[in-house]
C-alpha cells in the first residue's frame, strides 16, 4: 500500500499519532481487529464506548432492550430529545459511529437475559464483553458463560457518586507492561566480556583534556567501580554511606586547572547523579521469578501459549548462559560523550543483547520442536520483544464472579480487615452487594420513591447486615453511607459516568492490546471524597 501524502496509511498515522506512540503499530492493529460487546447504553455505557471509538476499536455491538426515556436524554450526551421512544441501543450506536468512520457499530434490541436464554453463543464472538446496568442474577449467568469460554468480562457500575469496576479474566499475560520508572540494565555489577574489553581499551590517565571530558559516564562508573572493588573485597557500594564514599571517589577523578581547581566535567556529574540507579544489583524481579516458577512455565504442553513457551526459554537461559540474569536489554541512556565512543559503547550493549537473544531463540526452537510445533511458529521479532521486556513481564489472574459471590469462597478475612477502617472503600463494595440484595427482594432500588426513602434506609441496613452476617463477620457500615445510597436512588450522574468511562475504556484497551497492566481485579472510587482503592476479591 502506498505511503504517499494523502494515502490511507499516512492519514491513519496522523489521525492516531499520539496513541501509536503509546502502544505502537502492533497495539493499534490489535485494537482495530477487536470486537467489543456493550450491555446497556446508559450514560456509563456510552461514555465507555466513546473512549473506545475515538482510538479506533474495530467494531462494537450494543445489547440493549430498552427504549430512550426522558431520564436517558437528561444524563446521556449521546441521546437526544428526538431519540425519545427509539431503541436506546440504536440511537446511541448511530451517534457513536459518527465519531470515527473507521469503527463499525451494531445493536441488538434485546436484553442480556433474553440473549442468554435464547442465543448464548452470541457472546462468544467478542474480544471482551462490558456489562453495565445488570442485576446480580443476570451478571452471574453471564460470568459463568464467559468464564467457561475464556472471554474477558468487565463489569462497570456508576451509582450516584460512587464507581465500581471489576475485571473478570482467567489469565492475562503482559509482555509490554511499560513501567514508569525502570532502571537501565547496565550490568556494572557483573560486567560482560564486551563491556570489559571496551572499557579497558580506554585509559583515563593518558587522554587529552577533550577526550577526558567526553568519556561516557558508564565507562567512568565502570573504571572507578573496579578501583572501589579492589579496595573492598570485590563488593560494590551497597548502603548510603558507601555510595556517598563512592561518589567522592568519582569526584576525585575530575581534572584540575593549574591552580588545582576542579574543572567542569559534565560526564563526571552525570556519573555521580547516576550512581544510585546504575549500581542496583542485577537480579530477576520477584514477579518474573513467580512466572518462571508457575506450573504453566515448568510443565509445557502442546496447548501452551506463546507467552509460556517464551518464558520457559528465558528461564532456561537464566539457568545457563545468563548465570542467574535475564537477557540483556541492550539499551543505554543518553549521556555527554563524543559520538564515536558513545556509538561504540552502544554497540557493545547491542552485541551482547543480540548474543543473549540468539541463545533464547535456540531454546524457543528446541521447545517448539519438542512440543510437535514448527520451530519457526513464534516469529523472531516476538522473541526479541520478549527478551527486551523480560524484566517487566506481568501475569494477571482474576477470580470468577461466581467464586467471589459464593460465601464459602469469599475472601472474608480480607473484607473484614478492610472494614475495620470505617472509611475504607470496602464499605462501598458491601453496600453495592446489599443494594443487589435489596433489588432482588423488592424489585426496585432503594430511594426510587422519595416518600419511602426513610423506610428504605431501614430495609437497606437490614440487607447490609445480612450480607455481612453471611460472611461470618461482625463489622458494620456507617449509617450515613446507607442514607447516602438511598438518596442516590440508583441515579447515574454524567460527570461520574464520564470518569468511569475513561477508566473502563483504558482497561479494555489494556486487555485487547496486551500492553500495560490491567487492574486486578476490583476498582472502587468515591467521588465525594476523591478516594479510590483496588481490591483482589
PECORBEL-V99374 format. One line per field, one symbol per residue. burial: b if it has 9 or more other ideal C-beta (glycine too) atoms within 8 Angstrom, else e. A space follows every 50 residues. Layout:
burial = ???
This chain:
burial = eeeeeebebbbbbeebeebbeebeeebbebbbebbbbbbbbbbbbbbbbb bbbebbbbbbbbbbebebeeebbebbebbeeebbebbbbbbbbbbbbebe eebebbbbeebbebbbeeebeebbebbbbbbbebebebbbbbbbbbbeee bbbbbbbbbbbbbbbbbbbeebbbbbbeeeeeebbebbbebbebbbebbe ebebeebeeebbbbbbbbbbbbbbbebbbeebeeebbeeeebbebbbebb bebbbeeeeeeebebebbebbbebbeebbeeeebeebbbbbbebeebbeb eeebeeebbbbbbbbbbbeeebeebbbbbbebeebbbeeebbebbbebbb bbbbebbebbbebbbebbbebeeeeeebeeebbbbbbbbbbbbbbbebbb bbebeeeeebebebbbebbeeeebbbbbbbbbbbbbbbbbeeeebbbeee eebeebbebbbebbebbbeebebeeebeeebbbbbbbbbbebbbebbbbb bbbbbbbbbbbbbbbbebbbbbbbbbbeeeebbbbeb
